[in-house]
Amino acid sequence: MKQPLRTQSRERVAGQRRGLGILRLLIVCVFVSYIIGCASTGLPTLKERTAVGASEKAIVLLRVDCVVENQQPYEAFKHSVMDDNISFGLGSFETGGEPKRLALLRFLSPESRKEGWTYFVLPHGIHYLAVYPPRRTDVLTYERGLKNAPRWRLDIPLNARLIYAGTLRFTGESIPLLFGGRIMTSIRIDEMRVTNDEEWARKLLTEEFPGFGEVQSVLLRLQQGPTILRSPLPSPTE
């Protein structure tokens, strides 16, 4: 027996609403996953751990400690969206020493992230690090400004597994956000310096990676001369 047209219409509308509800849920899930994925990733993958264990790569820990106007502490990696955080460019033998902006930030834990700690998994050799402020302009204007960022040289010796690269301290300019708080718009590059939180770094690395041996401190150095390209570096004993 055929259903009345009115009943069929109601069922059709109900089905469409259920479909729209499911579609909205999927869109929200994909968007949240995208936002989280763009901002950060967690601990090293199994492949990366294997490479570190075989002394093919090193885990490099770095801290960012910054303030804004009136020496207000500023959390470098507070936001879920990559462009709203302090970010980095990395250059090496493969890039001709030219830093390329990283698409992801990585953290050992939520607690260490809040304290300004981030890390990289890098092959041995000479690398060049650039530090960038959050993006508050269009992409082209922002990328032109990145070329003025100073380069910091990082030497990763052969066979090193765990490296502490230092703590970058600097002051930035900021503007207020609509719903409270502030966001950095520029970095005072002439005030950037590297300090040493070695004991803190050693504790973080040895607790997270107990089987990878001793932590080596190889502090960043401001690159002022010509770019040197070499990979890998000799070990300290050679």
Backbone torsions as a table, in degrees:
resi	resn	phi	psi	omega
1	MET	NA	133.4	-179.4
2	LYS	-75.5	142.8	176.3
3	GLN	-76.1	150.5	175.2
4	PRO	-59.2	150.7	-178.8
5	LEU	-59.3	-36.4	-179.4
6	ARG	-64.2	-41.9	179.0
7	THR	-64.5	-43.7	178.9
8	GLN	-60.5	-40.1	-179.7
9	SER	-64.6	-43.1	179.5
10	ARG	-63.0	-42.5	-180.0
11	GLU	-64.7	-37.8	179.1
12	ARG	-65.1	-43.5	178.7
13	VAL	-63.9	-42.8	179.0
14	ALA	-62.4	-40.5	178.4
15	GLY	-64.7	-39.9	177.8
16	GLN	-64.1	-39.5	179.2
17	ARG	-65.6	-41.8	177.6
18	ARG	-61.8	-41.6	179.3
19	GLY	-63.2	-42.2	178.0
20	LEU	-65.1	-38.2	178.5
21	GLY	-62.8	-44.0	178.4
22	ILE	-64.2	-41.3	179.6
23	LEU	-62.8	-42.6	178.2
24	ARG	-61.5	-42.7	180.0
25	LEU	-61.9	-43.0	179.0
26	LEU	-63.6	-40.9	179.5
27	ILE	-62.8	-43.3	178.8
28	VAL	-62.4	-44.1	-179.3
29	CYS	-62.6	-44.0	179.2
30	VAL	-64.3	-41.8	-179.7
31	PHE	-63.2	-45.8	179.5
32	VAL	-62.5	-43.3	178.9
33	SER	-62.5	-38.4	178.9
34	TYR	-64.6	-45.7	-179.4
35	ILE	-61.9	-47.3	-179.3
36	ILE	-64.1	-43.4	-178.8
37	GLY	-65.1	-35.9	180.0
38	CYS	-70.7	-26.4	-174.2
39	ALA	-85.0	-42.0	-171.6
40	SER	-162.3	163.1	167.3
41	THR	-130.7	170.1	-174.2
42	GLY	-97.1	-132.8	-174.5
43	LEU	-71.4	163.5	-180.0
44	PRO	-57.7	146.2	177.9
45	THR	-72.3	169.0	177.5
46	LEU	-60.0	-40.4	178.6
47	LYS	-62.3	-42.0	179.0
48	GLU	-67.5	-41.9	178.3
49	ARG	-61.7	-39.2	178.4
50	THR	-63.5	-42.1	179.0
51	ALA	-65.0	-39.0	177.5
52	VAL	-67.3	-44.0	179.1
53	GLY	-61.1	-30.5	178.6
54	ALA	-88.2	8.1	-179.4
55	SER	59.8	31.7	175.4
56	GLU	-92.7	-25.2	178.7
57	LYS	-140.6	171.2	178.6
58	ALA	-132.5	148.4	171.7
59	ILE	-90.2	120.4	-173.9
60	VAL	-111.6	115.9	-177.9
61	LEU	-100.0	135.3	-177.8
62	LEU	-138.4	144.1	175.6
63	ARG	-117.9	142.5	174.1
64	VAL	-114.3	124.1	-179.8
65	ASP	-126.1	107.8	-174.6
66	CYS	-133.6	159.0	177.2
67	VAL	-132.1	162.9	173.6
68	VAL	-118.1	-160.1	-173.8
69	GLU	-49.5	143.3	179.0
70	ASN	60.6	26.4	176.0
71	GLN	60.9	31.6	175.3
72	GLN	-73.7	128.0	176.4
73	PRO	-58.7	142.0	-177.6
74	TYR	-128.9	125.1	-179.2
75	GLU	-80.8	115.4	-170.4
76	ALA	-68.0	-33.3	-172.6
77	PHE	-123.3	41.4	-172.8
78	LYS	-73.4	-33.4	-167.2
79	HIS	-91.6	156.1	-179.7
80	SER	-81.8	-22.1	179.9
81	VAL	-93.2	130.1	-175.6
82	MET	-52.4	-45.8	-174.5
83	ASP	-67.0	-14.0	-179.7
84	ASP	-92.8	0.2	-178.9
85	ASN	-110.8	163.9	163.9
86	ILE	-59.9	136.8	180.0
87	SER	-134.3	180.0	-171.7
88	PHE	-136.5	156.2	166.9
89	GLY	-120.7	143.8	179.0
90	LEU	-126.8	132.7	175.6
91	GLY	-123.6	153.0	-178.3
92	SER	-154.8	-166.6	177.5
93	PHE	-56.2	-40.3	-176.0
94	GLU	-68.2	-28.6	-178.0
95	THR	-102.3	8.4	-177.0
96	GLY	69.9	21.0	180.0
97	GLY	84.7	-5.8	-178.1
98	GLU	-80.6	119.1	-179.6
99	PRO	-64.6	132.8	175.2
100	LYS	-111.0	131.4	-175.9
101	ARG	-63.1	131.1	179.6
102	LEU	-75.9	142.8	-179.5
103	ALA	-84.4	-16.2	-175.2
104	LEU	-134.9	152.2	168.6
105	LEU	-110.0	147.8	-176.4
106	ARG	-130.7	143.1	-174.9
107	PHE	-139.6	146.6	177.6
108	LEU	-73.9	-31.3	-178.0
109	SER	-164.7	161.9	175.0
110	PRO	-59.9	-34.5	-178.7
111	GLU	-68.1	-45.8	-179.9
112	SER	-68.4	-32.9	175.7
113	ARG	-59.6	-45.5	-179.4
114	LYS	-61.9	-31.2	179.8
115	GLU	-84.6	0.1	175.6
116	GLY	96.3	11.0	-178.8
117	TRP	-89.2	135.6	172.8
118	THR	-140.5	168.1	-178.6
119	TYR	-146.0	162.6	176.3
120	PHE	-131.5	154.2	170.6
121	VAL	-112.6	112.3	-169.6
122	LEU	-130.6	148.3	172.1
123	PRO	-71.2	160.2	178.9
124	HIS	-67.3	149.9	-179.4
125	GLY	136.3	-164.1	-179.8
126	ILE	-99.2	129.9	178.4
127	HIS	-127.2	155.9	178.1
128	TYR	-123.4	126.2	-176.1
129	LEU	-109.8	135.0	172.0
130	ALA	-122.0	144.0	-178.5
131	VAL	-112.5	131.5	-175.2
132	TYR	-121.0	144.7	175.5
133	PRO	-76.9	168.9	173.1
134	PRO	-57.6	152.8	-179.6
135	ARG	-88.4	119.2	177.9
136	ARG	-123.2	13.9	178.5
137	THR	-129.1	-177.7	174.4
138	ASP	-67.1	161.6	-172.4
139	VAL	-60.2	-44.9	-176.8
140	LEU	-63.5	-44.8	178.4
141	THR	-63.1	-42.8	-179.7
142	TYR	-62.2	-46.9	-176.8
143	GLU	-67.1	-32.6	175.1
144	ARG	-63.5	-38.7	179.6
145	GLY	-68.0	-26.0	-178.1
146	LEU	-65.6	-25.0	-177.9
147	LYS	-66.2	-18.9	180.0
148	ASN	-87.2	-5.4	-177.9
149	ALA	-67.9	133.3	177.6
150	PRO	-65.7	152.4	178.0
151	ARG	-100.6	136.8	176.0
152	TRP	-112.6	127.9	-176.6
153	ARG	-88.0	134.8	178.1
154	LEU	-125.5	119.0	178.5
155	ASP	-101.4	121.2	178.1
156	ILE	-110.0	106.8	-176.3
157	PRO	-65.7	154.0	175.6
158	LEU	-57.8	138.6	178.4
159	ASN	76.1	-4.3	176.2
160	ALA	-67.9	140.6	179.1
161	ARG	-114.8	-41.9	-178.9
162	LEU	-121.7	121.2	-176.4
163	ILE	-125.4	134.7	167.7
164	TYR	-106.0	121.0	-173.2
165	ALA	-97.0	0.7	178.0
166	GLY	108.9	177.4	177.7
167	THR	-117.2	118.1	178.4
168	LEU	-86.0	120.5	179.2
169	ARG	-113.3	135.4	178.3
170	PHE	-162.0	167.3	176.9
171	THR	-112.1	146.9	178.9
172	GLY	-132.7	162.3	171.4
173	GLU	-90.4	148.2	-177.6
174	SER	-142.6	166.2	175.0
175	ILE	-130.8	155.3	178.9
176	PRO	-74.1	148.0	174.1
177	LEU	-91.6	157.9	-174.9
178	LEU	-59.6	-39.7	-175.5
179	PHE	-106.6	27.6	177.4
180	GLY	102.7	157.3	-177.2
181	GLY	82.6	-179.7	-179.2
182	ARG	-134.9	158.6	175.2
183	ILE	-131.5	137.1	-177.6
184	MET	-71.2	140.9	179.2
185	THR	-114.8	-22.5	179.5
186	SER	-157.4	160.2	179.7
187	ILE	-114.2	133.8	175.1
188	ARG	-79.2	91.0	-170.3
189	ILE	-66.1	-24.8	-179.8
190	ASP	-74.4	-11.1	180.0
191	GLU	-104.7	3.7	-178.7
192	MET	-71.4	139.4	176.6
193	ARG	-150.8	162.7	179.2
194	VAL	-110.7	129.7	176.0
195	THR	-120.9	177.4	-170.4
196	ASN	-120.5	113.7	171.7
197	ASP	-113.2	49.2	-170.0
198	GLU	-59.0	-44.8	-176.9
199	GLU	-64.2	-40.7	178.0
200	TRP	-62.9	-46.4	179.7
201	ALA	-62.8	-42.0	179.8
202	ARG	-60.4	-41.4	179.8
203	LYS	-63.5	-46.0	-179.7
204	LEU	-61.8	-45.1	-175.6
205	LEU	-71.9	-43.7	-177.3
206	THR	-70.8	-30.2	176.9
207	GLU	-71.7	-36.1	-177.7
208	GLU	-84.1	-31.9	-176.3
209	PHE	-129.9	68.9	-173.7
210	PRO	-66.6	-19.3	-176.4
211	GLY	-97.0	8.3	-174.4
212	PHE	-103.8	12.7	173.7
213	GLY	82.8	-160.1	-174.2
214	GLU	-75.1	152.8	175.3
215	VAL	-90.0	129.2	175.2
216	GLN	-102.5	134.6	175.3
217	SER	-95.2	114.2	176.9
218	VAL	-127.3	91.1	-171.4
219	LEU	-73.1	144.1	176.2
220	LEU	-57.6	146.1	175.5
221	ARG	-127.9	137.5	178.8
222	LEU	-66.1	125.5	-179.1
223	GLN	-84.7	113.0	-176.9
224	GLN	-114.2	-19.4	179.4
225	GLY	-98.3	-160.2	179.2
226	PRO	-67.1	152.9	178.4
227	THR	-71.1	128.6	178.9
228	ILE	-104.8	130.0	-179.8
229	LEU	-115.8	118.3	177.8
230	ARG	-158.2	135.0	178.9
231	SER	-155.0	128.5	-5.8
232	PRO	-88.5	175.1	174.9
233	LEU	-83.2	151.7	172.3
234	PRO	-68.7	156.0	177.7
235	SER	-71.0	158.8	-177.7
236	PRO	-60.8	-23.0	-176.2
237	THR	-85.5	-11.7	-177.6
238	GLU	-84.1	NA	NA
